[in-house]
């Protein structure tokens, strides 16, 4: 297996960070929009941010620790 060059490795970690931030922002934005529609501020916004954070962490863990050959 070829080891990535340091520049490639840095870009991989930058992508992981952007992916986490994007998931949180997407959940936050969706919750904010729903709060405006339903008048339930700030609960759906907080729930959306928490769901985005959980999904982002799951994605980060899947990227950093890939499952080796199996189910």
N, CA, C and O atoms as CSV, one atom per row, in Angstrom:
chain,resi,resn,atom,element,x,y,z
A,1,UNK,N,N,0.832,-1.169,0.000
A,1,UNK,CA,C,0.000,0.000,0.000
A,1,UNK,C,C,0.886,1.245,0.000
A,1,UNK,O,O,1.822,1.356,0.791
A,2,UNK,N,N,0.579,2.159,-0.884
A,2,UNK,CA,C,1.361,3.381,-1.013
A,2,UNK,C,C,0.950,4.386,0.063
A,2,UNK,O,O,-0.239,4.631,0.267
A,3,UNK,N,N,1.927,4.960,0.742
A,3,UNK,CA,C,1.600,5.988,1.731
A,3,UNK,C,C,1.412,7.320,1.022
A,3,UNK,O,O,2.181,7.658,0.122
A,4,UNK,N,N,0.397,8.078,1.418
A,4,UNK,CA,C,0.153,9.352,0.746
A,4,UNK,C,C,1.231,10.379,1.072
A,4,UNK,O,O,1.842,10.346,2.140
A,5,UNK,N,N,1.448,11.285,0.133
A,5,UNK,CA,C,2.379,12.386,0.363
A,5,UNK,C,C,1.807,13.285,1.454
A,5,UNK,O,O,0.592,13.323,1.648
A,6,UNK,N,N,2.665,14.006,2.166
A,6,UNK,CA,C,2.156,14.861,3.256
A,6,UNK,C,C,1.095,15.847,2.793
A,6,UNK,O,O,0.160,16.127,3.543
A,7,UNK,N,N,1.207,16.384,1.579
A,7,UNK,CA,C,0.203,17.327,1.091
A,7,UNK,C,C,-1.154,16.640,0.929
A,7,UNK,O,O,-2.190,17.219,1.257
A,8,UNK,N,N,-1.146,15.414,0.429
A,8,UNK,CA,C,-2.385,14.660,0.258
A,8,UNK,C,C,-3.014,14.367,1.618
A,8,UNK,O,O,-4.233,14.439,1.775
A,9,UNK,N,N,-2.179,14.037,2.593
A,9,UNK,CA,C,-2.667,13.729,3.928
A,9,UNK,C,C,-3.312,14.961,4.567
A,9,UNK,O,O,-4.363,14.857,5.199
A,10,UNK,N,N,-2.685,16.115,4.403
A,10,UNK,CA,C,-3.258,17.350,4.943
A,10,UNK,C,C,-4.593,17.661,4.299
A,10,UNK,O,O,-5.526,18.080,4.984
A,11,UNK,N,N,-4.702,17.461,2.984
A,11,UNK,CA,C,-5.965,17.728,2.294
A,11,UNK,C,C,-7.052,16.776,2.782
A,11,UNK,O,O,-8.211,17.172,2.900
A,12,UNK,N,N,-6.691,15.525,3.068
A,12,UNK,CA,C,-7.672,14.564,3.576
A,12,UNK,C,C,-8.253,15.047,4.903
A,12,UNK,O,O,-9.463,14.973,5.114
A,13,UNK,N,N,-7.398,15.539,5.797
A,13,UNK,CA,C,-7.884,16.020,7.084
A,13,UNK,C,C,-8.695,17.300,6.946
A,13,UNK,O,O,-9.641,17.520,7.703
A,14,UNK,N,N,-8.336,18.142,5.990
A,14,UNK,CA,C,-9.125,19.349,5.731
A,14,UNK,C,C,-10.512,18.967,5.224
A,14,UNK,O,O,-11.507,19.574,5.618
A,15,UNK,N,N,-10.580,17.970,4.359
A,15,UNK,CA,C,-11.872,17.505,3.851
A,15,UNK,C,C,-12.734,16.944,4.980
A,15,UNK,O,O,-13.945,17.163,5.006
A,16,UNK,N,N,-12.122,16.232,5.897
A,16,UNK,CA,C,-12.860,15.662,7.025
A,16,UNK,C,C,-13.439,16.778,7.885
A,16,UNK,O,O,-14.596,16.704,8.300
A,17,UNK,N,N,-12.650,17.803,8.153
A,17,UNK,CA,C,-13.128,18.938,8.942
A,17,UNK,C,C,-14.257,19.679,8.247
A,17,UNK,O,O,-15.231,20.075,8.887
A,18,UNK,N,N,-14.130,19.868,6.939
A,18,UNK,CA,C,-15.190,20.534,6.183
A,18,UNK,C,C,-16.468,19.704,6.159
A,18,UNK,O,O,-17.573,20.244,6.205
A,19,UNK,N,N,-16.306,18.401,6.089
A,19,UNK,CA,C,-17.462,17.513,6.103
A,19,UNK,C,C,-18.217,17.609,7.438
A,19,UNK,O,O,-19.447,17.645,7.460
A,20,UNK,N,N,-17.478,17.649,8.533
A,20,UNK,CA,C,-18.095,17.782,9.856
A,20,UNK,C,C,-18.791,19.132,9.990
A,20,UNK,O,O,-19.930,19.204,10.453
A,21,UNK,N,N,-18.111,20.193,9.588
A,21,UNK,CA,C,-18.704,21.532,9.678
A,21,UNK,C,C,-19.937,21.637,8.786
A,21,UNK,O,O,-20.934,22.244,9.177
A,22,UNK,N,N,-19.880,21.058,7.605
A,22,UNK,CA,C,-21.027,21.093,6.698
A,22,UNK,C,C,-22.233,20.359,7.263
A,22,UNK,O,O,-23.365,20.820,7.119
A,23,UNK,N,N,-21.998,19.224,7.902
A,23,UNK,CA,C,-23.108,18.467,8.487
A,23,UNK,C,C,-23.775,19.259,9.610
A,23,UNK,O,O,-25.001,19.281,9.712
A,24,UNK,N,N,-22.971,19.907,10.451
A,24,UNK,CA,C,-23.530,20.705,11.551
A,24,UNK,C,C,-24.302,21.896,10.992
A,24,UNK,O,O,-25.410,22.185,11.444
A,25,UNK,N,N,-23.723,22.588,10.011
A,25,UNK,CA,C,-24.403,23.744,9.422
A,25,UNK,C,C,-25.693,23.353,8.719
A,25,UNK,O,O,-26.684,24.081,8.783
A,26,UNK,N,N,-25.685,22.220,8.059
A,26,UNK,CA,C,-26.897,21.758,7.381
A,26,UNK,C,C,-27.997,21.441,8.402
A,26,UNK,O,O,-29.149,21.828,8.207
A,27,UNK,N,N,-27.651,20.747,9.479
A,27,UNK,CA,C,-28.632,20.443,10.520
A,27,UNK,C,C,-29.129,21.698,11.210
A,27,UNK,O,O,-30.323,21.829,11.481
A,28,UNK,N,N,-28.229,22.616,11.493
A,28,UNK,CA,C,-28.587,23.881,12.129
A,28,UNK,C,C,-29.530,24.687,11.229
A,28,UNK,O,O,-30.548,25.206,11.687
A,29,UNK,N,N,-29.178,24.781,9.954
A,29,UNK,CA,C,-29.995,25.556,9.008
A,29,UNK,C,C,-31.384,24.952,8.833
A,29,UNK,O,O,-32.386,25.666,8.804
A,30,UNK,N,N,-31.429,23.633,8.718
A,30,UNK,CA,C,-32.720,22.965,8.586
A,30,UNK,C,C,-33.596,23.163,9.808
A,30,UNK,O,O,-34.797,23.404,9.687
A,31,UNK,N,N,-32.997,23.062,10.983
A,31,UNK,CA,C,-33.745,23.286,12.215
A,31,UNK,C,C,-34.203,24.724,12.355
A,31,UNK,O,O,-35.309,24.981,12.830
A,32,UNK,N,N,-33.367,25.659,11.949
A,32,UNK,CA,C,-33.721,27.080,12.000
A,32,UNK,C,C,-34.914,27.364,11.083
A,32,UNK,O,O,-35.852,28.067,11.457
A,33,UNK,N,N,-34.852,26.805,9.885
A,33,UNK,CA,C,-35.935,26.997,8.915
A,33,UNK,C,C,-37.246,26.411,9.454
A,33,UNK,O,O,-38.297,27.044,9.357
A,34,UNK,N,N,-37.182,25.213,10.013
A,34,UNK,CA,C,-38.381,24.592,10.580
A,34,UNK,C,C,-38.899,25.377,11.786
A,34,UNK,O,O,-40.110,25.503,11.968
A,35,UNK,N,N,-38.000,25.900,12.601
A,35,UNK,CA,C,-38.420,26.726,13.737
A,35,UNK,C,C,-39.178,27.961,13.264
A,35,UNK,O,O,-40.182,28.341,13.867
A,36,UNK,N,N,-38.712,28.583,12.200
A,36,UNK,CA,C,-39.411,29.756,11.666
A,36,UNK,C,C,-40.796,29.372,11.151
A,36,UNK,O,O,-41.756,30.116,11.347
A,37,UNK,N,N,-40.904,28.231,10.500
A,37,UNK,CA,C,-42.187,27.775,9.958
A,37,UNK,C,C,-43.169,27.377,11.056
A,37,UNK,O,O,-44.360,27.677,10.967
A,38,UNK,N,N,-42.673,26.707,12.085
A,38,UNK,CA,C,-43.543,26.133,13.111
A,38,UNK,C,C,-43.612,26.965,14.393
A,38,UNK,O,O,-44.458,26.704,15.249
A,39,UNK,N,N,-42.743,27.951,14.536
A,39,UNK,CA,C,-42.744,28.787,15.728
A,39,UNK,C,C,-42.289,28.056,16.981
A,39,UNK,O,O,-42.802,28.323,18.068
A,40,UNK,N,N,-41.354,27.158,16.854
A,40,UNK,CA,C,-40.910,26.365,17.999
A,40,UNK,C,C,-39.483,26.697,18.426
A,40,UNK,O,O,-38.818,25.865,19.044
A,41,UNK,N,N,-39.008,27.887,18.110
A,41,UNK,CA,C,-37.614,28.257,18.382
A,41,UNK,C,C,-37.275,28.087,19.852
A,41,UNK,O,O,-38.129,28.364,20.694
A,42,UNK,N,N,-36.115,27.661,20.194
A,42,UNK,CA,C,-34.964,27.251,19.406
A,42,UNK,C,C,-34.815,25.741,19.322
A,42,UNK,O,O,-33.736,25.256,18.980
A,43,UNK,N,N,-35.856,24.985,19.622
A,43,UNK,CA,C,-35.717,23.538,19.834
A,43,UNK,C,C,-35.342,22.752,18.590
A,43,UNK,O,O,-34.470,21.886,18.658
A,44,UNK,N,N,-35.963,23.022,17.475
A,44,UNK,CA,C,-35.617,22.273,16.265
A,44,UNK,C,C,-34.239,22.669,15.739
A,44,UNK,O,O,-33.530,21.847,15.159
A,45,UNK,N,N,-33.867,23.925,15.942
A,45,UNK,CA,C,-32.540,24.375,15.546
A,45,UNK,C,C,-31.469,23.628,16.357
A,45,UNK,O,O,-30.477,23.154,15.803
A,46,UNK,N,N,-31.683,23.533,17.655
A,46,UNK,CA,C,-30.728,22.806,18.497
A,46,UNK,C,C,-30.712,21.317,18.171
A,46,UNK,O,O,-29.652,20.691,18.124
A,47,UNK,N,N,-31.896,20.758,17.946
A,47,UNK,CA,C,-31.970,19.343,17.567
A,47,UNK,C,C,-31.308,19.077,16.231
A,47,UNK,O,O,-30.631,18.062,16.063
A,48,UNK,N,N,-31.494,19.974,15.281
A,48,UNK,CA,C,-30.857,19.820,13.973
A,48,UNK,C,C,-29.345,19.916,14.072
A,48,UNK,O,O,-28.624,19.156,13.424
A,49,UNK,N,N,-28.866,20.849,14.881
A,49,UNK,CA,C,-27.418,20.975,15.072
A,49,UNK,C,C,-26.852,19.720,15.743
A,49,UNK,O,O,-25.774,19.250,15.378
A,50,UNK,N,N,-27.577,19.185,16.719
A,50,UNK,CA,C,-27.125,17.961,17.399
A,50,UNK,C,C,-27.130,16.769,16.445
A,50,UNK,O,O,-26.208,15.954,16.453
A,51,UNK,N,N,-28.172,16.676,15.627
A,51,UNK,CA,C,-28.225,15.587,14.648
A,51,UNK,C,C,-27.108,15.730,13.614
A,51,UNK,O,O,-26.502,14.736,13.215
A,52,UNK,N,N,-26.837,16.955,13.182
A,52,UNK,CA,C,-25.736,17.187,12.253
A,52,UNK,C,C,-24.392,16.830,12.860
A,52,UNK,O,O,-23.530,16.263,12.190
A,53,UNK,N,N,-24.218,17.163,14.125
A,53,UNK,CA,C,-22.977,16.829,14.821
A,53,UNK,C,C,-22.806,15.317,14.929
A,53,UNK,O,O,-21.719,14.788,14.693
A,54,UNK,N,N,-23.875,14.633,15.284
A,54,UNK,CA,C,-23.807,13.164,15.390
A,54,UNK,C,C,-23.515,12.537,14.033
A,54,UNK,O,O,-22.676,11.643,13.927
A,55,UNK,N,N,-24.202,13.003,13.002
A,55,UNK,CA,C,-23.948,12.474,11.656
A,55,UNK,C,C,-22.551,12.804,11.174
A,55,UNK,O,O,-21.904,11.980,10.527
A,56,UNK,N,N,-22.080,14.001,11.485
A,56,UNK,CA,C,-20.729,14.387,11.097
A,56,UNK,C,C,-19.670,13.547,11.795
A,56,UNK,O,O,-18.698,13.126,11.168
A,57,UNK,N,N,-19.852,13.302,13.090
A,57,UNK,CA,C,-18.900,12.458,13.811
A,57,UNK,C,C,-18.912,11.025,13.276
A,57,UNK,O,O,-17.866,10.384,13.174
A,58,UNK,N,N,-20.090,10.538,12.940
A,58,UNK,CA,C,-20.166,9.193,12.363
A,58,UNK,C,C,-19.377,9.134,11.064
A,58,UNK,O,O,-18.630,8.185,10.823
A,59,UNK,N,N,-19.547,10.146,10.235
A,59,UNK,CA,C,-18.842,10.208,8.961
A,59,UNK,C,C,-17.331,10.312,9.172
A,59,UNK,O,O,-16.556,9.670,8.462
A,60,UNK,N,N,-16.917,11.115,10.141
A,60,UNK,CA,C,-15.491,11.263,10.440
A,60,UNK,C,C,-14.905,9.934,10.917
A,60,UNK,O,O,-13.830,9.534,10.470
A,61,UNK,N,N,-15.599,9.257,11.810
A,61,UNK,CA,C,-15.100,7.977,12.306
A,61,UNK,C,C,-15.022,6.936,11.196
A,61,UNK,O,O,-14.088,6.136,11.149
A,62,UNK,N,N,-16.005,6.951,10.306
A,62,UNK,CA,C,-16.001,6.018,9.179
A,62,UNK,C,C,-14.820,6.306,8.254
A,62,UNK,O,O,-14.246,5.377,7.686
A,63,UNK,N,N,-14.455,7.559,8.095
A,63,UNK,CA,C,-13.338,7.936,7.235
A,63,UNK,C,C,-11.992,7.631,7.885
A,63,UNK,O,O,-11.078,7.146,7.219
A,64,UNK,N,N,-11.866,7.909,9.172
A,64,UNK,CA,C,-10.586,7.712,9.853
A,64,UNK,C,C,-10.303,6.251,10.189
A,64,UNK,O,O,-9.149,5.822,10.185
A,65,UNK,N,N,-11.348,5.494,10.478
A,65,UNK,CA,C,-11.184,4.090,10.855
A,65,UNK,C,C,-12.020,3.204,9.943
A,65,UNK,O,O,-13.056,2.693,10.367
A,66,UNK,N,N,-11.590,3.012,8.695
A,66,UNK,CA,C,-12.391,2.213,7.770
A,66,UNK,C,C,-12.438,0.748,8.199
A,66,UNK,O,O,-11.480,0.211,8.754
A,67,UNK,N,N,-13.561,0.129,7.930
A,67,UNK,CA,C,-13.733,-1.280,8.254
A,67,UNK,C,C,-12.896,-2.087,7.270
A,67,UNK,O,O,-12.975,-1.878,6.059
A,68,UNK,N,N,-12.103,-2.998,7.790
A,68,UNK,CA,C,-11.236,-3.801,6.940
A,68,UNK,C,C,-11.963,-5.059,6.472
A,68,UNK,O,O,-12.346,-5.900,7.285
A,69,UNK,N,N,-12.143,-5.178,5.202
A,69,UNK,CA,C,-12.711,-6.323,4.488
A,69,UNK,C,C,-13.815,-7.078,5.129
A,69,UNK,O,O,-13.432,-8.215,5.403
A,70,UNK,N,N,-14.871,-6.888,5.419
A,70,UNK,CA,C,-15.937,-7.701,5.939
A,70,UNK,C,C,-17.198,-6.904,5.953
A,70,UNK,O,O,-17.313,-5.838,5.348
A,71,UNK,N,N,-18.137,-7.456,6.662
A,71,UNK,CA,C,-19.438,-6.786,6.725
A,71,UNK,C,C,-19.411,-5.625,7.667
A,71,UNK,O,O,-20.424,-4.948,7.842
